């Protein structure tokens, strides 16, 4: 049975397509004019929890946070 070079060397390949797609969805939501909330992202991705600072780093964008009452709204800058 042939083994891929990545498996032989122990190196990680790129993230699975579904994960890349959800991360790109989060970045796109952050870049919207109205930004997004944690609830928006949870609803769109179905993930149990999201670390927006980590998502911003993965998307190579600066994260801006504004508190609106009990809800925080985030934007990519």
N, CA, C, O and CB atoms as a CASP TS submission, in Angstrom:
PFRMAT TS
TARGET T0000
AUTHOR 0000-0000-0000
METHOD Language model
MODEL 1
PARENT N/A
ATOM      1  N   UNK     1       0.853  -1.176   0.000  1.00  0.00           N
ATOM      2  CA  UNK     1       0.000   0.000   0.000  1.00  0.00           C
ATOM      3  C   UNK     1       0.899   1.239   0.000  1.00  0.00           C
ATOM      4  O   UNK     1       1.823   1.336   0.808  1.00  0.00           O
ATOM      5  CB  UNK     1      -0.971  -0.002   1.232  1.00  0.00           C
ATOM      6  N   UNK     2       0.638   2.153  -0.874  1.00  0.00           N
ATOM      7  CA  UNK     2       1.429   3.384  -0.966  1.00  0.00           C
ATOM      8  C   UNK     2       1.056   4.342   0.159  1.00  0.00           C
ATOM      9  O   UNK     2      -0.122   4.513   0.474  1.00  0.00           O
ATOM     10  CB  UNK     2       1.221   4.064  -2.337  1.00  0.00           C
ATOM     11  N   UNK     3       2.067   4.964   0.763  1.00  0.00           N
ATOM     12  CA  UNK     3       1.857   5.929   1.837  1.00  0.00           C
ATOM     13  C   UNK     3       2.309   7.288   1.335  1.00  0.00           C
ATOM     14  O   UNK     3       3.381   7.408   0.741  1.00  0.00           O
ATOM     15  CB  UNK     3       2.627   5.520   3.140  1.00  0.00           C
ATOM     16  N   UNK     4       1.497   8.317   1.569  1.00  0.00           N
ATOM     17  CA  UNK     4       1.838   9.651   1.081  1.00  0.00           C
ATOM     18  C   UNK     4       3.081  10.171   1.779  1.00  0.00           C
ATOM     19  O   UNK     4       3.399   9.753   2.892  1.00  0.00           O
ATOM     20  CB  UNK     4       0.669  10.620   1.290  1.00  0.00           C
ATOM     21  N   UNK     5       3.778  11.077   1.126  1.00  0.00           N
ATOM     22  CA  UNK     5       4.997  11.661   1.678  1.00  0.00           C
ATOM     23  C   UNK     5       4.707  12.364   3.009  1.00  0.00           C
ATOM     24  O   UNK     5       5.517  12.292   3.934  1.00  0.00           O
ATOM     25  CB  UNK     5       5.618  12.652   0.674  1.00  0.00           C
ATOM     26  N   UNK     6       3.564  13.041   3.111  1.00  0.00           N
ATOM     27  CA  UNK     6       3.209  13.751   4.336  1.00  0.00           C
ATOM     28  C   UNK     6       3.083  12.768   5.504  1.00  0.00           C
ATOM     29  O   UNK     6       3.507  13.075   6.618  1.00  0.00           O
ATOM     30  CB  UNK     6       1.892  14.534   4.145  1.00  0.00           C
ATOM     31  N   UNK     7       2.501  11.590   5.256  1.00  0.00           N
ATOM     32  CA  UNK     7       2.353  10.605   6.325  1.00  0.00           C
ATOM     33  C   UNK     7       3.698  10.023   6.721  1.00  0.00           C
ATOM     34  O   UNK     7       3.935   9.756   7.899  1.00  0.00           O
ATOM     35  CB  UNK     7       1.406   9.489   5.896  1.00  0.00           C
ATOM     36  N   UNK     8       4.589   9.821   5.744  1.00  0.00           N
ATOM     37  CA  UNK     8       5.906   9.260   6.053  1.00  0.00           C
ATOM     38  C   UNK     8       6.758  10.227   6.851  1.00  0.00           C
ATOM     39  O   UNK     8       7.483   9.815   7.756  1.00  0.00           O
ATOM     40  CB  UNK     8       6.628   8.876   4.777  1.00  0.00           C
ATOM     41  N   UNK     9       6.681  11.512   6.524  1.00  0.00           N
ATOM     42  CA  UNK     9       7.522  12.496   7.197  1.00  0.00           C
ATOM     43  C   UNK     9       6.890  13.050   8.451  1.00  0.00           C
ATOM     44  O   UNK     9       7.559  13.733   9.227  1.00  0.00           O
ATOM     45  CB  UNK     9       7.841  13.618   6.267  1.00  0.00           C
ATOM     46  N   UNK    10       5.606  12.773   8.671  1.00  0.00           N
ATOM     47  CA  UNK    10       4.917  13.285   9.849  1.00  0.00           C
ATOM     48  C   UNK    10       4.475  14.735   9.700  1.00  0.00           C
ATOM     49  O   UNK    10       3.965  15.329  10.650  1.00  0.00           O
ATOM     50  CB  UNK    10       5.804  13.155  11.049  1.00  0.00           C
ATOM     51  N   UNK    11       4.666  15.306   8.518  1.00  0.00           N
ATOM     52  CA  UNK    11       4.261  16.693   8.286  1.00  0.00           C
ATOM     53  C   UNK    11       2.770  16.744   8.039  1.00  0.00           C
ATOM     54  O   UNK    11       2.174  15.818   7.490  1.00  0.00           O
ATOM     55  CB  UNK    11       5.028  17.308   7.094  1.00  0.00           C
ATOM     56  N   UNK    12       2.189  17.842   8.456  1.00  0.00           N
ATOM     57  CA  UNK    12       0.761  18.045   8.274  1.00  0.00           C
ATOM     58  C   UNK    12       0.468  18.637   6.912  1.00  0.00           C
ATOM     59  O   UNK    12       1.170  19.537   6.453  1.00  0.00           O
ATOM     60  CB  UNK    12       0.206  18.943   9.365  1.00  0.00           C
ATOM     61  N   UNK    13      -0.545  18.141   6.282  1.00  0.00           N
ATOM     62  CA  UNK    13      -0.974  18.726   5.017  1.00  0.00           C
ATOM     63  C   UNK    13      -1.950  19.852   5.319  1.00  0.00           C
ATOM     64  O   UNK    13      -2.194  20.155   6.487  1.00  0.00           O
ATOM     65  CB  UNK    13      -1.623  17.655   4.086  1.00  0.00           C
ATOM     66  N   UNK    14      -2.502  20.466   4.311  1.00  0.00           N
ATOM     67  CA  UNK    14      -3.451  21.558   4.531  1.00  0.00           C
ATOM     68  C   UNK    14      -4.699  21.037   5.233  1.00  0.00           C
ATOM     69  O   UNK    14      -4.971  19.837   5.238  1.00  0.00           O
ATOM     70  CB  UNK    14      -3.829  22.231   3.193  1.00  0.00           C
ATOM     71  N   UNK    15      -5.439  21.947   5.817  1.00  0.00           N
ATOM     72  CA  UNK    15      -6.655  21.591   6.545  1.00  0.00           C
ATOM     73  C   UNK    15      -7.680  20.982   5.594  1.00  0.00           C
ATOM     74  O   UNK    15      -7.673  21.280   4.400  1.00  0.00           O
ATOM     75  CB  UNK    15      -7.248  22.826   7.254  1.00  0.00           C
ATOM     76  N   UNK    16      -8.556  20.134   6.115  1.00  0.00           N
ATOM     77  CA  UNK    16      -9.620  19.587   5.271  1.00  0.00           C
ATOM     78  C   UNK    16     -10.446  20.707   4.648  1.00  0.00           C
ATOM     79  O   UNK    16     -10.573  21.793   5.213  1.00  0.00           O
ATOM     80  CB  UNK    16     -10.527  18.652   6.086  1.00  0.00           C
ATOM     81  N   UNK    17     -11.001  20.425   3.482  1.00  0.00           N
ATOM     82  CA  UNK    17     -11.732  21.449   2.733  1.00  0.00           C
ATOM     83  C   UNK    17     -12.884  22.048   3.541  1.00  0.00           C
ATOM     84  O   UNK    17     -13.088  23.261   3.498  1.00  0.00           O
ATOM     85  CB  UNK    17     -12.268  20.861   1.440  1.00  0.00           C
ATOM     86  N   UNK    18     -13.629  21.242   4.264  1.00  0.00           N
ATOM     87  CA  UNK    18     -14.765  21.766   5.039  1.00  0.00           C
ATOM     88  C   UNK    18     -14.291  22.781   6.067  1.00  0.00           C
ATOM     89  O   UNK    18     -14.942  23.807   6.267  1.00  0.00           O
ATOM     90  CB  UNK    18     -15.524  20.621   5.740  1.00  0.00           C
ATOM     91  N   UNK    19     -13.175  22.514   6.718  1.00  0.00           N
ATOM     92  CA  UNK    19     -12.646  23.434   7.727  1.00  0.00           C
ATOM     93  C   UNK    19     -12.200  24.727   7.066  1.00  0.00           C
ATOM     94  O   UNK    19     -12.497  25.806   7.579  1.00  0.00           O
ATOM     95  CB  UNK    19     -11.471  22.791   8.496  1.00  0.00           C
ATOM     96  N   UNK    20     -11.494  24.651   5.939  1.00  0.00           N
ATOM     97  CA  UNK    20     -11.058  25.859   5.241  1.00  0.00           C
ATOM     98  C   UNK    20     -12.264  26.678   4.815  1.00  0.00           C
ATOM     99  O   UNK    20     -12.228  27.907   4.871  1.00  0.00           O
ATOM    100  CB  UNK    20     -10.192  25.503   4.018  1.00  0.00           C
ATOM    101  N   UNK    21     -13.309  26.027   4.397  1.00  0.00           N
ATOM    102  CA  UNK    21     -14.502  26.723   3.943  1.00  0.00           C
ATOM    103  C   UNK    21     -15.159  27.463   5.112  1.00  0.00           C
ATOM    104  O   UNK    21     -15.580  28.608   4.952  1.00  0.00           O
ATOM    105  CB  UNK    21     -15.495  25.730   3.301  1.00  0.00           C
ATOM    106  N   UNK    22     -15.251  26.833   6.275  1.00  0.00           N
ATOM    107  CA  UNK    22     -15.865  27.491   7.430  1.00  0.00           C
ATOM    108  C   UNK    22     -15.005  28.660   7.902  1.00  0.00           C
ATOM    109  O   UNK    22     -15.535  29.708   8.272  1.00  0.00           O
ATOM    110  CB  UNK    22     -16.073  26.486   8.578  1.00  0.00           C
ATOM    111  N   UNK    23     -13.692  28.492   7.893  1.00  0.00           N
ATOM    112  CA  UNK    23     -12.813  29.598   8.274  1.00  0.00           C
ATOM    113  C   UNK    23     -12.976  30.747   7.300  1.00  0.00           C
ATOM    114  O   UNK    23     -13.026  31.904   7.716  1.00  0.00           O
ATOM    115  CB  UNK    23     -11.342  29.143   8.324  1.00  0.00           C
ATOM    116  N   UNK    24     -13.059  30.452   6.015  1.00  0.00           N
ATOM    117  CA  UNK    24     -13.244  31.521   5.031  1.00  0.00           C
ATOM    118  C   UNK    24     -14.609  32.187   5.211  1.00  0.00           C
ATOM    119  O   UNK    24     -14.748  33.385   4.965  1.00  0.00           O
ATOM    120  CB  UNK    24     -13.106  30.967   3.597  1.00  0.00           C
ATOM    121  N   UNK    25     -15.621  31.417   5.640  1.00  0.00           N
ATOM    122  CA  UNK    25     -16.938  32.003   5.928  1.00  0.00           C
ATOM    123  C   UNK    25     -16.835  32.992   7.083  1.00  0.00           C
ATOM    124  O   UNK    25     -17.409  34.080   7.031  1.00  0.00           O
ATOM    125  CB  UNK    25     -17.971  30.898   6.260  1.00  0.00           C
ATOM    126  N   UNK    26     -16.098  32.608   8.128  1.00  0.00           N
ATOM    127  CA  UNK    26     -15.939  33.481   9.293  1.00  0.00           C
ATOM    128  C   UNK    26     -15.221  34.760   8.894  1.00  0.00           C
ATOM    129  O   UNK    26     -15.634  35.849   9.290  1.00  0.00           O
ATOM    130  CB  UNK    26     -15.164  32.760  10.417  1.00  0.00           C
ATOM    131  N   UNK    27     -14.156  34.644   8.119  1.00  0.00           N
ATOM    132  CA  UNK    27     -13.401  35.822   7.673  1.00  0.00           C
ATOM    133  C   UNK    27     -14.291  36.722   6.819  1.00  0.00           C
ATOM    134  O   UNK    27     -14.251  37.945   6.957  1.00  0.00           O
ATOM    135  CB  UNK    27     -12.139  35.399   6.875  1.00  0.00           C
ATOM    136  N   UNK    28     -15.087  36.128   5.945  1.00  0.00           N
ATOM    137  CA  UNK    28     -15.996  36.918   5.113  1.00  0.00           C
ATOM    138  C   UNK    28     -17.023  37.650   5.981  1.00  0.00           C
ATOM    139  O   UNK    28     -17.368  38.797   5.696  1.00  0.00           O
ATOM    140  CB  UNK    28     -16.712  36.013   4.087  1.00  0.00           C
ATOM    141  N   UNK    29     -17.510  36.997   7.030  1.00  0.00           N
ATOM    142  CA  UNK    29     -18.472  37.638   7.921  1.00  0.00           C
ATOM    143  C   UNK    29     -17.819  38.792   8.675  1.00  0.00           C
ATOM    144  O   UNK    29     -18.449  39.826   8.898  1.00  0.00           O
ATOM    145  CB  UNK    29     -19.053  36.616   8.910  1.00  0.00           C
ATOM    146  N   UNK    30     -16.561  38.619   9.065  1.00  0.00           N
ATOM    147  CA  UNK    30     -15.843  39.691   9.757  1.00  0.00           C
ATOM    148  C   UNK    30     -15.618  40.893   8.843  1.00  0.00           C
ATOM    149  O   UNK    30     -15.563  42.029   9.314  1.00  0.00           O
ATOM    150  CB  UNK    30     -14.502  39.177  10.281  1.00  0.00           C
ATOM    151  N   UNK    31     -15.489  40.651   7.554  1.00  0.00           N
ATOM    152  CA  UNK    31     -15.213  41.728   6.602  1.00  0.00           C
ATOM    153  C   UNK    31     -16.473  42.470   6.153  1.00  0.00           C
ATOM    154  O   UNK    31     -16.382  43.488   5.467  1.00  0.00           O
ATOM    155  CB  UNK    31     -14.505  41.166   5.394  1.00  0.00           C
ATOM    156  N   UNK    32     -17.654  41.960   6.542  1.00  0.00           N
ATOM    157  CA  UNK    32     -18.890  42.649   6.176  1.00  0.00           C
ATOM    158  C   UNK    32     -18.956  44.019   6.835  1.00  0.00           C
ATOM    159  O   UNK    32     -18.340  44.254   7.875  1.00  0.00           O
ATOM    160  CB  UNK    32     -20.113  41.811   6.572  1.00  0.00           C
ATOM    161  N   UNK    33     -19.704  44.909   6.222  1.00  0.00           N
ATOM    162  CA  UNK    33     -19.845  46.280   6.752  1.00  0.00           C
ATOM    163  C   UNK    33     -20.383  46.281   8.181  1.00  0.00           C
ATOM    164  O   UNK    33     -19.897  47.034   9.024  1.00  0.00           O
ATOM    165  CB  UNK    33     -20.776  47.107   5.851  1.00  0.00           C
ATOM    166  N   UNK    34     -21.390  45.436   8.460  1.00  0.00           N
ATOM    167  CA  UNK    34     -21.988  45.378   9.789  1.00  0.00           C
ATOM    168  C   UNK    34     -21.218  44.444  10.717  1.00  0.00           C
ATOM    169  O   UNK    34     -21.569  44.333  11.892  1.00  0.00           O
ATOM    170  CB  UNK    34     -23.434  44.930   9.691  1.00  0.00           C
ATOM    171  N   UNK    35     -20.175  43.767  10.223  1.00  0.00           N
ATOM    172  CA  UNK    35     -19.413  42.860  11.055  1.00  0.00           C
ATOM    173  C   UNK    35     -20.243  41.643  11.421  1.00  0.00           C
ATOM    174  O   UNK    35     -21.133  41.249  10.667  1.00  0.00           O
ATOM    175  CB  UNK    35     -18.928  43.568  12.310  1.00  0.00           C
ATOM    176  N   UNK    36     -19.963  41.045  12.566  1.00  0.00           N
ATOM    177  CA  UNK    36     -20.732  39.888  13.000  1.00  0.00           C
ATOM    178  C   UNK    36     -20.608  39.716  14.509  1.00  0.00           C
ATOM    179  O   UNK    36     -19.744  40.310  15.154  1.00  0.00           O
ATOM    180  CB  UNK    36     -20.262  38.616  12.270  1.00  0.00           C
ATOM    181  N   UNK    37     -21.480  38.899  15.042  1.00  0.00           N
ATOM    182  CA  UNK    37     -21.435  38.565  16.466  1.00  0.00           C
ATOM    183  C   UNK    37     -21.048  37.099  16.584  1.00  0.00           C
ATOM    184  O   UNK    37     -21.034  36.363  15.598  1.00  0.00           O
ATOM    185  CB  UNK    37     -22.811  38.850  17.175  1.00  0.00           C
ATOM    186  N   UNK    38     -20.737  36.690  17.802  1.00  0.00           N
ATOM    187  CA  UNK    38     -20.436  35.286  18.045  1.00  0.00           C
ATOM    188  C   UNK    38     -21.622  34.408  17.647  1.00  0.00           C
ATOM    189  O   UNK    38     -21.443  33.331  17.078  1.00  0.00           O
ATOM    190  CB  UNK    38     -20.074  35.061  19.521  1.00  0.00           C
ATOM    191  N   UNK    39     -22.818  34.871  17.945  1.00  0.00           N
ATOM    192  CA  UNK    39     -24.025  34.113  17.615  1.00  0.00           C
ATOM    193  C   UNK    39     -24.166  33.932  16.105  1.00  0.00           C
ATOM    194  O   UNK    39     -24.566  32.862  15.647  1.00  0.00           O
ATOM    195  CB  UNK    39     -25.267  34.815  18.180  1.00  0.00           C
ATOM    196  N   UNK    40     -23.840  34.970  15.324  1.00  0.00           N
ATOM    197  CA  UNK    40     -23.895  34.865  13.861  1.00  0.00           C
ATOM    198  C   UNK    40     -22.973  33.756  13.363  1.00  0.00           C
ATOM    199  O   UNK    40     -23.345  32.956  12.505  1.00  0.00           O
ATOM    200  CB  UNK    40     -23.509  36.209  13.206  1.00  0.00           C
ATOM    201  N   UNK    41     -21.771  33.723  13.916  1.00  0.00           N
ATOM    202  CA  UNK    41     -20.784  32.738  13.486  1.00  0.00           C
ATOM    203  C   UNK    41     -21.187  31.334  13.913  1.00  0.00           C
ATOM    204  O   UNK    41     -21.054  30.384  13.141  1.00  0.00           O
ATOM    205  CB  UNK    41     -19.408  33.083  14.049  1.00  0.00           C
ATOM    206  N   UNK    42     -21.680  31.201  15.138  1.00  0.00           N
ATOM    207  CA  UNK    42     -22.117  29.895  15.614  1.00  0.00           C
ATOM    208  C   UNK    42     -23.253  29.350  14.755  1.00  0.00           C
ATOM    209  O   UNK    42     -23.291  28.158  14.451  1.00  0.00           O
ATOM    210  CB  UNK    42     -22.557  29.981  17.073  1.00  0.00           C
ATOM    211  N   UNK    43     -24.175  30.221  14.368  1.00  0.00           N
ATOM    212  CA  UNK    43     -25.306  29.810  13.535  1.00  0.00           C
ATOM    213  C   UNK    43     -24.831  29.394  12.139  1.00  0.00           C
ATOM    214  O   UNK    43     -25.320  28.408  11.587  1.00  0.00           O
ATOM    215  CB  UNK    43     -26.339  30.952  13.429  1.00  0.00           C
ATOM    216  N   UNK    44     -23.888  30.137  11.572  1.00  0.00           N
ATOM    217  CA  UNK    44     -23.420  29.860  10.217  1.00  0.00           C
ATOM    218  C   UNK    44     -22.544  28.609  10.134  1.00  0.00           C
ATOM    219  O   UNK    44     -22.621  27.863   9.158  1.00  0.00           O
ATOM    220  CB  UNK    44     -22.654  31.047   9.692  1.00  0.00           C
ATOM    221  N   UNK    45     -21.714  28.378  11.150  1.00  0.00           N
ATOM    222  CA  UNK    45     -20.767  27.271  11.085  1.00  0.00           C
ATOM    223  C   UNK    45     -21.247  26.006  11.778  1.00  0.00           C
ATOM    224  O   UNK    45     -20.848  24.903  11.405  1.00  0.00           O
ATOM    225  CB  UNK    45     -19.475  27.689  11.681  1.00  0.00           C
ATOM    226  N   UNK    46     -22.102  26.161  12.786  1.00  0.00           N
ATOM    227  CA  UNK    46     -22.542  25.003  13.543  1.00  0.00           C
ATOM    228  C   UNK    46     -21.530  24.557  14.585  1.00  0.00           C
ATOM    229  O   UNK    46     -21.739  23.543  15.251  1.00  0.00           O
ATOM    230  CB  UNK    46     -22.833  23.871  12.611  1.00  0.00           C
ATOM    231  N   UNK    47     -20.442  25.291  14.739  1.00  0.00           N
ATOM    232  CA  UNK    47     -19.436  24.951  15.746  1.00  0.00           C
ATOM    233  C   UNK    47     -19.973  25.251  17.129  1.00  0.00           C
ATOM    234  O   UNK    47     -20.759  26.182  17.308  1.00  0.00           O
ATOM    235  CB  UNK    47     -18.124  25.723  15.501  1.00  0.00           C
ATOM    236  N   UNK    48     -19.557  24.473  18.101  1.00  0.00           N
ATOM    237  CA  UNK    48     -20.013  24.669  19.478  1.00  0.00           C
ATOM    238  C   UNK    48     -19.468  25.964  20.070  1.00  0.00           C
ATOM    239  O   UNK    48     -20.170  26.639  20.822  1.00  0.00           O
ATOM    240  CB  UNK    48     -19.595  23.485  20.347  1.00  0.00           C
ATOM    241  N   UNK    49     -18.245  26.316  19.747  1.00  0.00           N
ATOM    242  CA  UNK    49     -17.634  27.548  20.245  1.00  0.00           C
ATOM    243  C   UNK    49     -16.618  28.038  19.219  1.00  0.00           C
ATOM    244  O   UNK    49     -16.048  27.248  18.467  1.00  0.00           O
ATOM    245  CB  UNK    49     -16.958  27.322  21.638  1.00  0.00           C
ATOM    246  N   UNK    50     -16.402  29.328  19.200  1.00  0.00           N
ATOM    247  CA  UNK    50     -15.486  29.918  18.233  1.00  0.00           C
ATOM    248  C   UNK    50     -14.572  30.891  18.957  1.00  0.00           C
ATOM    249  O   UNK    50     -15.030  31.697  19.768  1.00  0.00           O
ATOM    250  CB  UNK    50     -16.256  30.628  17.087  1.00  0.00           C
ATOM    251  N   UNK    51     -13.279  30.815  18.663  1.00  0.00           N
ATOM    252  CA  UNK    51     -12.321  31.788  19.165  1.00  0.00           C
ATOM    253  C   UNK    51     -12.072  32.783  18.043  1.00  0.00           C
ATOM    254  O   UNK    51     -11.299  32.506  17.125  1.00  0.00           O
ATOM    255  CB  UNK    51     -10.986  31.105  19.643  1.00  0.00           C
ATOM    256  N   UNK    52     -12.721  33.936  18.112  1.00  0.00           N
ATOM    257  CA  UNK    52     -12.587  34.909  17.036  1.00  0.00           C
ATOM    258  C   UNK    52     -11.161  35.445  16.885  1.00  0.00           C
ATOM    259  O   UNK    52     -10.720  35.649  15.754  1.00  0.00           O
ATOM    260  CB  UNK    52     -13.533  36.055  17.272  1.00  0.00           C
ATOM    261  N   UNK    53     -10.423  35.681  17.972  1.00  0.00           N
ATOM    262  CA  UNK    53      -9.034  36.105  17.774  1.00  0.00           C
ATOM    263  C   UNK    53      -8.216  35.075  16.997  1.00  0.00           C
ATOM    264  O   UNK    53      -7.384  35.440  16.166  1.00  0.00           O
ATOM    265  CB  UNK    53      -8.377  36.367  19.116  1.00  0.00           C
ATOM    266  N   UNK    54      -8.449  33.798  17.266  1.00  0.00           N
ATOM    267  CA  UNK    54      -7.734  32.748  16.546  1.00  0.00           C
ATOM    268  C   UNK    54      -8.156  32.726  15.074  1.00  0.00           C
ATOM    269  O   UNK    54      -7.309  32.582  14.192  1.00  0.00           O
ATOM    270  CB  UNK    54      -7.991  31.374  17.199  1.00  0.00           C
ATOM    271  N   UNK    55      -9.438  32.866  14.808  1.00  0.00           N
ATOM    272  CA  UNK    55      -9.919  32.902  13.425  1.00  0.00           C
ATOM    273  C   UNK    55      -9.318  34.086  12.669  1.00  0.00           C
ATOM    274  O   UNK    55      -8.931  33.955  11.507  1.00  0.00           O
ATOM    275  CB  UNK    55     -11.457  32.979  13.394  1.00  0.00           C
ATOM    276  N   UNK    56      -9.242  35.232  13.329  1.00  0.00           N
ATOM    277  CA  UNK    56      -8.669  36.422  12.706  1.00  0.00           C
ATOM    278  C   UNK    56      -7.198  36.196  12.362  1.00  0.00           C
ATOM    279  O   UNK    56      -6.731  36.601  11.298  1.00  0.00           O
ATOM    280  CB  UNK    56      -8.817  37.639  13.633  1.00  0.00           C
ATOM    281  N   UNK    57      -6.476  35.545  13.273  1.00  0.00           N
ATOM    282  CA  UNK    57      -5.054  35.256  12.996  1.00  0.00           C
ATOM    283  C   UNK    57      -4.929  34.327  11.812  1.00  0.00           C
ATOM    284  O   UNK    57      -4.069  34.534  10.956  1.00  0.00           O
ATOM    285  CB  UNK    57      -4.364  34.633  14.229  1.00  0.00           C
ATOM    286  N   UNK    58      -5.768  33.306  11.740  1.00  0.00           N
ATOM    287  CA  UNK    58      -5.719  32.362  10.629  1.00  0.00           C
ATOM    288  C   UNK    58      -6.050  33.051   9.309  1.00  0.00           C
ATOM    289  O   UNK    58      -5.503  32.692   8.266  1.00  0.00           O
ATOM    290  CB  UNK    58      -6.685  31.200  10.873  1.00  0.00           C
ATOM    291  N   UNK    59      -6.929  34.025   9.351  1.00  0.00           N
ATOM    292  CA  UNK    59      -7.298  34.767   8.148  1.00  0.00           C
ATOM    293  C   UNK    59      -6.403  35.956   7.889  1.00  0.00           C
ATOM    294  O   UNK    59      -6.590  36.680   6.911  1.00  0.00           O
ATOM    295  CB  UNK    59      -8.712  35.228   8.247  1.00  0.00           C
ATOM    296  N   UNK    60      -5.420  36.165   8.770  1.00  0.00           N
ATOM    297  CA  UNK    60      -4.448  37.259   8.634  1.00  0.00           C
ATOM    298  C   UNK    60      -5.123  38.634   8.580  1.00  0.00           C
ATOM    299  O   UNK    60      -4.760  39.495   7.778  1.00  0.00           O
ATOM    300  CB  UNK    60      -3.606  37.053   7.377  1.00  0.00           C
ATOM    301  N   UNK    61      -6.118  38.814   9.459  1.00  0.00           N
ATOM    302  CA  UNK    61      -6.800  40.109   9.572  1.00  0.00           C
ATOM    303  C   UNK    61      -6.727  40.581  11.016  1.00  0.00           C
ATOM    304  O   UNK    61      -6.619  39.779  11.944  1.00  0.00           O
ATOM    305  CB  UNK    61      -8.286  40.010   9.099  1.00  0.00           C
ATOM    306  N   UNK    62      -6.788  41.892  11.188  1.00  0.00           N
ATOM    307  CA  UNK    62      -6.805  42.464  12.527  1.00  0.00           C
ATOM    308  C   UNK    62      -8.249  42.511  12.999  1.00  0.00           C
ATOM    309  O   UNK    62      -9.141  42.914  12.253  1.00  0.00           O
ATOM    310  CB  UNK    62      -6.154  43.886  12.552  1.00  0.00           C
ATOM    311  N   UNK    63      -8.474  42.101  14.231  1.00  0.00           N
ATOM    312  CA  UNK    63      -9.821  42.022  14.775  1.00  0.00           C
ATOM    313  C   UNK    63     -10.147  43.272  15.582  1.00  0.00           C
ATOM    314  O   UNK    63      -9.363  43.698  16.431  1.00  0.00           O
ATOM    315  CB  UNK    63      -9.976  40.770  15.644  1.00  0.00           C
ATOM    316  N   UNK    64     -11.310  43.855  15.310  1.00  0.00           N
ATOM    317  CA  UNK    64     -11.800  45.016  16.052  1.00  0.00           C
ATOM    318  C   UNK    64     -13.075  44.577  16.760  1.00  0.00           C
ATOM    319  O   UNK    64     -13.940  43.945  16.155  1.00  0.00           O
ATOM    320  CB  UNK    64     -12.057  46.261  15.103  1.00  0.00           C
ATOM    321  N   UNK    65     -13.193  44.915  18.048  1.00  0.00           N
ATOM    322  CA  UNK    65     -14.339  44.502  18.851  1.00  0.00           C
ATOM    323  C   UNK    65     -15.034  45.733  19.409  1.00  0.00           C
ATOM    324  O   UNK    65     -14.388  46.658  19.901  1.00  0.00           O
ATOM    325  CB  UNK    65     -13.903  43.556  19.995  1.00  0.00           C
ATOM    326  N   UNK    66     -16.367  45.732  19.327  1.00  0.00           N
ATOM    327  CA  UNK    66     -17.160  46.816  19.904  1.00  0.00           C
ATOM    328  C   UNK    66     -18.281  46.195  20.720  1.00  0.00           C
ATOM    329  O   UNK    66     -19.016  45.336  20.232  1.00  0.00           O
ATOM    330  CB  UNK    66     -17.729  47.767  18.795  1.00  0.00           C
ATOM    331  N   UNK    67     -18.405  46.626  21.947  1.00  0.00           N
ATOM    332  CA  UNK    67     -19.445  46.116  22.832  1.00  0.00           C
ATOM    333  C   UNK    67     -20.724  46.924  22.620  1.00  0.00           C
ATOM    334  O   UNK    67     -20.706  48.151  22.711  1.00  0.00           O
ATOM    335  CB  UNK    67     -18.990  46.178  24.320  1.00  0.00           C
ATOM    336  N   UNK    68     -21.834  46.238  22.337  1.00  0.00           N
ATOM    337  CA  UNK    68     -23.131  46.872  22.127  1.00  0.00           C
ATOM    338  C   UNK    68     -24.113  46.252  23.121  1.00  0.00           C
ATOM    339  O   UNK    68     -24.766  45.253  22.818  1.00  0.00           O
ATOM    340  CB  UNK    68     -23.629  46.696  20.638  1.00  0.00           C
ATOM    341  N   UNK    69     -24.211  46.845  24.298  1.00  0.00           N
ATOM    342  CA  UNK    69     -25.046  46.260  25.348  1.00  0.00           C
ATOM    343  C   UNK    69     -24.400  44.981  25.856  1.00  0.00           C
ATOM    344  O   UNK    69     -23.260  45.000  26.321  1.00  0.00           O
ATOM    345  CB  UNK    69     -26.479  45.977  24.827  1.00  0.00           C
ATOM    346  N   UNK    70     -25.120  43.877  25.768  1.00  0.00           N
ATOM    347  CA  UNK    70     -24.586  42.581  26.199  1.00  0.00           C
ATOM    348  C   UNK    70     -23.917  41.814  25.065  1.00  0.00           C
ATOM    349  O   UNK    70     -23.365  40.736  25.285  1.00  0.00           O
ATOM    350  CB  UNK    70     -25.693  41.739  26.790  1.00  0.00           C
ATOM    351  N   UNK    71     -23.963  42.358  23.862  1.00  0.00           N
ATOM    352  CA  UNK    71     -23.442  41.663  22.688  1.00  0.00           C
ATOM    353  C   UNK    71     -22.184  42.355  22.191  1.00  0.00           C
ATOM    354  O   UNK    71     -22.116  43.583  22.132  1.00  0.00           O
ATOM    355  CB  UNK    71     -24.502  41.603  21.571  1.00  0.00           C
ATOM    356  N   UNK    72     -21.192  41.551  21.835  1.00  0.00           N
ATOM    357  CA  UNK    72     -19.975  42.091  21.230  1.00  0.00           C
ATOM    358  C   UNK    72     -20.056  41.896  19.724  1.00  0.00           C
ATOM    359  O   UNK    72     -20.430  40.820  19.257  1.00  0.00           O
ATOM    360  CB  UNK    72     -18.697  41.406  21.812  1.00  0.00           C
ATOM    361  N   UNK    73     -19.712  42.923  18.966  1.00  0.00           N
ATOM    362  CA  UNK    73     -19.702  42.849  17.510  1.00  0.00           C
ATOM    363  C   UNK    73     -18.255  42.973  17.061  1.00  0.00           C
ATOM    364  O   UNK    73     -17.494  43.781  17.593  1.00  0.00           O
ATOM    365  CB  UNK    73     -20.602  43.963  16.864  1.00  0.00           C
ATOM    366  N   UNK    74     -17.888  42.170  16.085  1.00  0.00           N
ATOM    367  CA  UNK    74     -16.506  42.094  15.612  1.00  0.00           C
ATOM    368  C   UNK    74     -16.410  42.477  14.147  1.00  0.00           C
ATOM    369  O   UNK    74     -17.325  42.225  13.363  1.00  0.00           O
ATOM    370  CB  UNK    74     -15.943  40.690  15.823  1.00  0.00           C
ATOM    371  N   UNK    75     -15.288  43.092  13.789  1.00  0.00           N
ATOM    372  CA  UNK    75     -14.974  43.458  12.402  1.00  0.00           C
ATOM    373  C   UNK    75     -13.533  43.101  12.101  1.00  0.00           C
ATOM    374  O   UNK    75     -12.689  43.024  12.994  1.00  0.00           O
ATOM    375  CB  UNK    75     -15.222  44.968  12.150  1.00  0.00           C
ATOM    376  N   UNK    76     -13.274  42.886  10.827  1.00  0.00           N
ATOM    377  CA  UNK    76     -11.889  42.723  10.371  1.00  0.00           C
ATOM    378  C   UNK    76     -11.421  44.086   9.882  1.00  0.00           C
ATOM    379  O   UNK    76     -12.135  44.789   9.167  1.00  0.00           O
ATOM    380  CB  UNK    76     -11.765  41.623   9.233  1.00  0.00           C
ATOM    381  N   UNK    77     -10.237  44.433  10.272  1.00  0.00           N
ATOM    382  CA  UNK    77      -9.695  45.718   9.840  1.00  0.00           C
ATOM    383  C   UNK    77      -8.561  45.499   8.899  1.00  0.00           C
ATOM    384  O   UNK    77      -7.963  46.461   8.417  1.00  0.00           O
ATOM    385  CB  UNK    77      -9.241  46.555  11.021  1.00  0.00           C
TER
END
